[in-house]
Amino acid sequence: MILVSLALLVCAGEPGLQAAPAPAQQGASIAERLQTHCIFGEDGVVLDLEDGKQLRAVLFRHAQAHGWNEEVDWPDLVSPERAAACPVDVLDAMASADGPDRKAGYAIYEYRWLAQALERNGRIDDALALLDRALQEVRTKGSDRGLDVSALSQLVARLARHAGRWDAALEHAEDWGAITFMHCANCAASEDRRQRTCRARCLLAAHRYGELIDLARSDAASGWTRSTGVIEAWIDCELAEGRASSADRAMDGILLQVPDDAVDDCERALERWKLTHATREVQLRDLDELATWHPEVALPLVLSLEPAQVTELMSAFELEDRRFRQPGIARLIAEIGYPEAGEALDRACEQLTEEDLRYSTIKYTKGSWESGHRRWVALTEGAR
């Protein structure tokens, strides 16, 4: 399958943020080599919602066998058209997982994988109902089982966004703040930017342009938490409402409404907007930037490549001044779990001292590859 079917929007029906379609290719792409299966339907695994010790591992294995992205509002490794479905009786059990007789205490991970399974199988209403019950419980009893109102609200907002339920996403995004275990101010600011970018994209998709512009103006006023993602949505809004004929003209109007210290961020947002709307040739040429700024857009592009083309990207893992030559590409290919990336990471680690590794992101990237590679194996060697 070519990228036309894989170059999904970041969420269904959302305008903008789209990888350029791939031309017809003779060889099989990476995406075409991946095949999903359901461990509950084909491997004979039994879903036991009361087995708290095993449930997380089983649901994690299930998600990997389907190729679902851990970022619930990103494209999956296998397109919906080629994805295996889960048995109806299993989905029914998942939908009622938070019933009054439940004994196992689920944490955010279990809720995420249960809700994601329901949403990916077209049962978004059941997924939202499940998470709403979890939210009601945590508000009543407090965060005593690895649950948090903010973490659950983020999950609901992003899952609803993936399904195109803009109003539900916006409603729950209101309670999506910094996760309580994040005590780092930089992490809190980053989380805040993600929340406002999600809101901006949902407002744009819902054609609530006035609210989007109010959000964007307020966002641009804060140098600490200003989000280029919100500014990108603002550009789309100006174009959608017909106030500008091009992104450059849209930016001319935006610059008249923001403080002087926002100019640099606006210029970066325009550059990123142009790349997400560029041709496939340009996106491949600037793939490192695309993977750094919008990895969810770069992912389908990489999956559309043939193995030989991905091999050519392995130079991204070469080190320059103890850093990856192209960190955006390196991180994305590692997260996919591509086999050659593991070898490239090993070579990179061999060139660094333990002290270097302690303070670099390379060790983290290696851990990301190990998790991604388990999913890769499930989609290749483990596929039925």
C-alpha positions in Angstrom: 0.0 0.0 0.0 1.3 3.4 -0.8 1.3 6.5 1.3 -2.0 7.8 0.0 -3.8 5.4 2.4 -1.2 5.9 5.1 -0.8 9.6 5.1 -3.6 10.1 7.5 -4.3 13.4 9.1 -3.1 13.6 12.7 -6.7 12.8 13.5 -9.7 11.8 11.3 -11.0 14.7 9.3 -8.6 17.3 10.7 -7.4 19.9 8.2 -3.7 20.5 7.7 -0.7 18.5 9.0 -0.6 16.0 6.2 2.3 14.0 4.7 2.6 14.4 0.9 1.1 11.4 -1.0 3.5 8.8 -2.3 3.7 8.0 -6.0 3.3 4.4 -7.2 6.4 2.4 -6.4 7.4 -1.0 -7.8 8.8 -2.4 -4.6 7.0 -3.2 -1.4 7.1 -0.4 1.2 7.8 -0.9 4.8 4.1 -0.5 5.6 3.1 -3.2 3.1 5.4 -5.6 4.9 3.6 -5.2 8.3 0.6 -7.3 9.2 -1.5 -7.0 12.3 -3.3 -9.7 14.2 -5.3 -9.9 17.4 -3.9 -12.1 20.1 -7.3 -12.6 21.6 -8.7 -13.9 18.3 -5.8 -15.7 16.7 -3.4 -16.7 19.5 -6.1 -17.9 21.8 -5.1 -15.5 24.6 -7.9 -15.0 27.1 -8.7 -11.5 28.4 -9.0 -11.7 32.2 -9.9 -8.3 33.5 -9.6 -9.4 37.1 -6.0 -10.5 36.8 -4.3 -7.3 37.8 -0.8 -8.8 37.7 -1.0 -10.0 34.1 -3.5 -7.5 32.6 -1.0 -4.8 31.8 1.4 -7.1 30.0 -1.4 -8.8 28.0 -2.9 -5.5 26.9 0.6 -4.1 26.0 1.2 -7.2 23.9 -2.2 -6.9 22.3 -1.6 -3.2 21.3 1.8 -4.1 19.8 0.3 -6.9 17.7 -2.1 -4.4 16.2 0.7 -1.9 15.6 -1.1 0.8 17.5 0.9 4.0 18.3 1.6 4.7 21.9 0.6 8.3 21.1 -3.1 7.6 20.7 -3.8 10.5 18.3 -1.0 9.6 15.9 -1.2 7.4 12.9 -0.6 3.7 13.6 2.1 1.6 11.9 -0.6 -0.2 9.9 -3.4 1.7 8.2 -7.0 1.1 9.4 -7.9 -0.5 6.0 -5.4 -3.3 6.6 -5.8 -3.7 10.4 -7.1 -6.8 12.0 -10.3 -6.5 14.1 -10.8 -7.6 17.6 -13.5 -10.2 18.5 -16.8 -8.6 19.4 -17.0 -10.5 22.7 -13.6 -9.2 23.8 -14.6 -5.7 22.9 -17.8 -6.1 24.8 -15.8 -7.2 27.9 -13.5 -4.2 27.5 -16.4 -1.8 27.3 -17.7 -3.0 30.6 -14.3 -3.2 32.3 -15.1 -0.6 34.9 -18.3 -2.3 36.1 -19.4 -2.3 39.8 -18.0 -5.8 40.4 -14.5 -5.0 39.2 -11.9 -6.1 41.6 -8.7 -5.3 39.8 -7.5 -1.7 40.1 -6.5 -0.3 36.7 -3.9 2.4 36.3 -3.6 4.8 33.4 -1.8 2.3 31.2 -4.6 -0.3 31.4 -7.3 2.3 30.7 -5.3 3.6 27.8 -5.0 0.3 26.1 -8.6 -0.7 26.8 -9.9 2.6 25.4 -7.6 2.5 22.4 -8.7 -1.0 21.5 -12.3 0.2 21.6 -11.7 3.3 19.6 -9.5 1.6 16.9 -12.3 -0.9 16.4 -14.9 1.9 15.8 -16.4 1.9 19.3 -15.4 5.4 20.4 -18.6 5.8 22.4 -17.7 2.8 24.5 -14.2 4.1 24.9 -15.3 7.5 26.1 -17.9 6.0 28.4 -15.2 3.8 29.9 -12.9 6.7 30.5 -15.7 8.9 31.9 -16.4 6.2 34.5 -12.7 6.2 35.4 -12.7 10.0 35.7 -15.7 9.9 38.0 -14.0 7.3 40.1 -10.7 9.2 40.5 -12.6 12.4 41.3 -14.5 10.6 44.0 -11.7 8.5 45.5 -8.6 10.5 44.5 -5.4 9.4 42.7 -4.7 6.3 44.7 -4.1 3.8 41.9 -1.9 5.4 39.4 -4.7 7.5 38.1 -4.9 11.3 37.8 -7.6 13.6 36.5 -5.1 15.4 34.2 -3.7 12.2 32.8 -7.1 10.7 32.1 -8.4 14.0 30.7 -5.4 14.1 28.3 -6.1 10.5 27.2 -9.8 11.3 26.6 -9.0 14.5 24.7 -6.4 12.9 22.4 -8.5 9.7 21.8 -11.5 11.8 20.9 -9.4 13.9 18.7 -8.2 10.9 16.8 -11.8 9.8 16.3 -12.9 13.3 15.1 -15.0 14.0 18.2 -13.9 17.6 18.5 -16.4 18.7 21.1 -15.6 15.8 23.4 -11.9 16.5 22.9 -12.3 20.1 23.8 -14.4 19.4 26.8 -11.9 17.1 28.4 -8.9 19.2 27.3 -10.0 21.8 29.9 -8.9 19.4 32.7 -5.7 18.4 30.9 -2.9 20.2 32.8 0.5 19.2 33.8 0.6 15.6 35.1 0.9 15.6 38.8 4.1 13.6 38.8 5.8 16.2 36.6 7.7 18.5 39.0 9.9 20.0 36.3 8.8 23.5 35.2 10.1 22.8 31.7 8.0 19.6 31.4 5.0 21.4 32.7 5.4 24.1 30.1 5.8 21.5 27.4 2.7 19.7 28.5 0.8 23.0 28.5 1.9 23.7 24.9 0.7 20.2 23.8 -2.7 20.8 25.5 -3.2 24.2 23.7 -2.1 22.8 20.4 -4.6 20.0 20.7 -7.3 22.5 21.5 -6.4 24.7 18.6 -6.5 21.8 16.2 -9.9 20.7 17.4 -11.3 24.2 17.2 -10.0 24.5 13.7 -11.5 21.1 12.7 -14.8 22.1 14.4 -14.9 25.4 12.4 -14.9 27.3 15.7 -12.7 29.9 14.3 -13.5 32.8 16.6 -12.5 30.7 19.7 -9.3 29.6 17.9 -8.2 33.1 17.3 -8.9 34.1 20.9 -6.8 31.1 22.0 -4.0 32.0 19.6 -3.8 35.6 20.6 -3.7 34.6 24.3 -1.1 32.0 23.5 1.1 34.4 21.6 1.2 36.8 24.5 3.2 34.3 26.7 6.8 33.8 25.8 7.1 31.0 28.3 4.4 28.7 27.0 3.9 30.0 23.5 3.2 27.2 21.0 4.2 27.2 17.4 1.5 24.5 16.9 -1.2 27.0 17.9 0.3 29.6 15.5 0.3 27.0 12.7 -3.4 26.4 13.4 -4.0 30.1 13.3 -2.5 30.2 9.8 -4.9 27.5 8.7 -7.8 29.5 10.3 -6.9 32.6 8.3 -6.9 30.6 5.1 -10.1 28.8 6.0 -12.0 32.1 6.6 -10.7 33.6 3.4 -8.8 36.5 5.1 -5.6 35.4 3.4 -4.7 33.9 0.0 -1.5 32.3 1.2 0.3 31.3 4.3 2.7 34.3 3.9 -0.3 36.7 3.7 -1.9 35.0 6.7 1.3 35.5 8.6 1.4 39.2 7.7 -2.0 39.6 9.4 -1.0 37.5 12.4 2.2 39.6 13.0 0.0 42.7 13.4 -1.7 41.0 16.4 1.2 39.6 18.4 3.8 41.2 20.6 7.3 41.8 19.2 8.8 38.9 21.2 6.5 36.5 19.3 7.9 37.3 15.8 10.6 34.6 15.9 8.2 32.0 17.0 5.7 33.1 14.3 8.5 32.7 11.7 9.3 29.2 12.9 5.6 28.3 12.8 5.3 29.5 9.2 8.4 27.5 8.3 6.9 24.4 9.9 3.5 25.0 8.3 5.1 25.2 4.9 6.9 21.9 5.4 3.8 20.0 6.5 2.1 21.3 3.3 5.1 20.7 1.0 5.5 18.2 -1.8 6.7 14.7 -1.0 10.1 15.5 -2.6 10.6 18.5 -0.3 9.4 16.6 2.8 11.9 13.8 2.1 14.7 16.4 1.5 13.9 18.0 4.8 12.9 14.8 6.6 15.0 15.5 9.7 13.2 18.8 10.3 9.8 17.2 9.6 10.6 14.4 12.0 11.7 16.9 14.7 8.8 19.3 14.4 6.0 16.9 13.3 7.0 13.3 13.8 3.3 12.2 13.4 3.5 13.6 9.9 6.9 12.1 9.1 5.9 8.6 10.3 3.7 7.7 7.3 6.3 9.2 5.0 9.0 6.8 6.4 6.6 3.9 6.4 6.0 4.5 2.7 9.6 4.0 1.8 11.2 0.7 0.5 13.7 -1.0 2.7 16.6 0.2 0.6 15.5 3.7 1.0 15.3 3.3 4.8 18.8 1.9 4.8 20.0 5.1 3.2 18.6 6.9 6.2 20.8 5.0 8.7 23.4 7.7 8.4 21.2 9.7 10.7 22.6 7.6 13.6 26.2 8.6 12.9 27.6 10.8 15.6 28.8 14.4 15.3 30.1 15.9 18.5 28.5 13.0 20.5 25.1 13.6 18.9 23.1 12.0 16.2 23.8 13.6 12.8 20.0 13.8 12.2 18.3 13.4 15.5 14.8 13.7 14.3 15.1 10.9 11.8 17.1 8.7 14.2 14.4 9.0 16.9 11.6 8.3 14.5 13.2 5.2 13.0 14.2 4.0 16.5 10.6 4.3 17.7 9.4 2.3 14.6 11.7 -0.4 15.8 13.4 -0.9 12.5 16.0 -3.7 12.8 18.9 -1.8 11.3 18.3 1.0 13.8 19.3 -1.3 16.6 22.7 -2.1 15.0 23.2 1.6 14.3 22.5 2.5 17.9 24.9 -0.2 19.1 27.6 1.4 17.0 26.8 4.8 18.3 26.9 3.6 22.0 30.3 2.0 21.4 31.7 5.4 20.5 30.6 7.0 23.8 31.8 6.7 27.3 29.5 5.8 30.2 29.6 9.4 31.2 28.6 10.5 27.7 25.7 8.1 27.7 24.5 9.3 31.1 23.8 12.8 29.9 22.8 12.1 26.3 19.5 11.1 24.7 21.1 8.2 22.9 20.6 5.8 25.7 16.9 6.8 25.9 16.6 6.4 22.1 18.1 2.9 22.5 15.4 2.0 25.1 12.7 3.4 22.7 14.1 1.2 19.9 13.9 -1.9 22.2 10.2 -1.2 22.9 9.5 -0.4 19.2 11.4 -3.5 18.0 9.1 -5.8 20.1 6.2 -4.3 18.2 8.1 -4.6 14.9 8.6 -8.3 15.6 4.9 -8.7 16.4 4.0 -7.1 13.1 6.5 -9.2 11.0 7.7 -12.5 12.5 4.8 -12.7 14.9 2.1 -11.9 12.3 -0.3 -14.7 11.4 
